Amino acid sequence: MTGRDDEIEALMRKALDGDRRAYAACLQLLVPRMRAMASHDLPAQHGHLAEDVVQEALLSIHLKRGSWDRNRPLLPWVRVIVKHKAIDALRKTPSAPHEPVEDHPGLDAPEVDPLAGLHLEQALSRLSPRDAALVREHALGGADPETLSKDFDLSPGALRVALHRALRRLADAARKEEEWTPMS
């Protein structure tokens, strides 16, 4: 175990005793390690899923942090969570290979839909007021994470989780809208 591992564990112990700053510092040190774990667990063609795996693992750690046995090392516990989240992400992924748009320079930019703003507002209206405001400020207003953290009174980690959830709900709402839209 490295000195950094000891520091992360000490911070998690303090966090479990109610120290919010220690919890934020612990997560800040854990995230790069978790990214490396997720990248290792995912096949190269699914490397784009690493950040989603980290976000899902962070959420699990937050919800299950009380189940960590303080007498055992923290990082193997985190490792198992990341590995399971990577497996879950791969199960949800279609078997077709991922091809970034950048790899196809011959594709022209799509035409702009004049009703796109209306559709976006309709989708945003299906979110809670807080989620809608968060998405508007981040995606449409271009607010940086520091500003969003202050505006919504969230730590950086909690902001990432809240934004991830809001965007997922928005995508789910858009998918449901597409499923129910009659074809002409």
N, C-alpha and C positions, 0 to 999 in steps of 0.2 A: 504494500500500500504506500502511495506517495504522500508527501506532505500536503499536497493539494487535496487528495482524497480525505485525509484527516480533517482538513479545514472544512470541506464540504459537509462531512458528517457532523462536525461540531456545530456548524451553522444550522443543520437540520434539527439537531437536538434542541438548540435554542429556539428554533421556530416552533417545535412541538410544545415548548414551554410557554409559547405565546409571543415571542419576539418577532414582530412583523418585518423589521429591517433585516434580521438574520435570515428570514425566509426568502426575502427578495434577493439578498446576496447569494444565498444557497442556489436558488434557481438560476441566477445570472451565471454562476460558475458551472452549473450542470448543463445548461443549454448547448454550449459548444461540444461537450462530451457526448451529449445525446445526438447531436447532428452527426458526429463521427460514427456512433453506433448505428444510427438509421442508415447512413450511407453504406456502411459495411453489410447490413442485413438485406439491402435491396439490390436486385440485379441492376447492372449498369443501365439497361434500357428503361428502368423504372426509378432512376435516381431523382427525377423530378418530384417524386412523392415524399422525399426525405423531410421536407419542412412540415408537411401534413402529419407525418408520423410523429415528429417532435411535438407538434401542437397537441395531438391526441394523447401522447404520453404525458405531457405536462398536465393536462386535465386529469388524467388518471392518478398521477402522483399527488396532485392537489386533493382530489377526493379521497384517496386511500392513504394519505401520509400517516394517519394515526395507526395504520396496520403494520408499519415498518417496525421490526423488532430492533430496539436500540442496542441490543447486545450483538447484533450481526452487522456486517459491513453494508453500507448504503448502496454503493455502486452496483453490486450484483443484483440487488433488488430492482434498481432503476433499469439495469440491463435487461432483465426479464420483461419488464413492462414495455420497453422500447421494442424488443424482439416480437412480442405479441402484437403490438400495434403495427409493426411492419408487415407481419403475416396478414393481419386484418386488411390493411391497405391493398396488399397484393390480391387478396380474395375478391375485393371489390372492383379491381381493375380488369377491364376487358382484355382478352388475350391478344388483340391486335397491337402491333408495335406502336410506340409513341413516336411521332415524327414532328418535331418542332416546325412551325411555319417558316422560321428563318431559313430552314434547309431547302425551301422551295422559292427561290427569288423570282421565278416567272409568274407567280400568282399576283394578280392585281389587287389593289385595295378594294374591299367591298363598297358598294354604293351606300351612302348614308341614308338611313331610314328616317324620313321626316317625323314619324310617330315614335321614334325610339325614346325620346324624353317622356312622352306620355306613358308609354309602356313601363318605363323605369319607375315613374311616379306611382303607377298602379301597383307595381310589385312592391315598392317601398311602403305603400299604404297597408300592406298585409303584415308588415313587421311591427313590433312594439315601437312606441315613439322613441325610446332610447336607442334601439337598434337602428331605426331609420335615420336618426340624427347622427349616429356614429358613422354609418355608411356614407351619408351625404358629406359630412365634414372630411372624411378620409378619402373616399374615392372621387367625389365630385369637387370638393373644395380644395383638395390637395394638402390638407393639414398634416403636419409632421407628427410622429408618434409622441414627441415631448409635449406638444400643444394639446393633442388629444388626451394624454394622460392627465394633464392639468384640468382641461375642460370637463372631463368625465370622472375626475377624482379616482383614477385607477392607476395601479402600479404598472410598469411596462409589461410584465408578464400577464397580468390580468387584462390589460388592454389587448394584447395579442390574442388571448383566448376569446374575449368578448367580440373582437372584430372577426375572428375566424368563424365563430358561431353565427354572427349576424350575416356574414356573407354566405354561409351555408344555408341559412334560412331563406335568404334572398334567392339563391339558386334553386332551392326546393320550390319556392313560390313560383318562380319563372317556369320551371319544369311542369308544375301542375297546370299553369296557365296554358302552356303549349299543348298539353294532353287534352285539354277541354276546349281548345279553340277549334270551331268547325272549319273544315277546309272548303274553299270556294270552288 
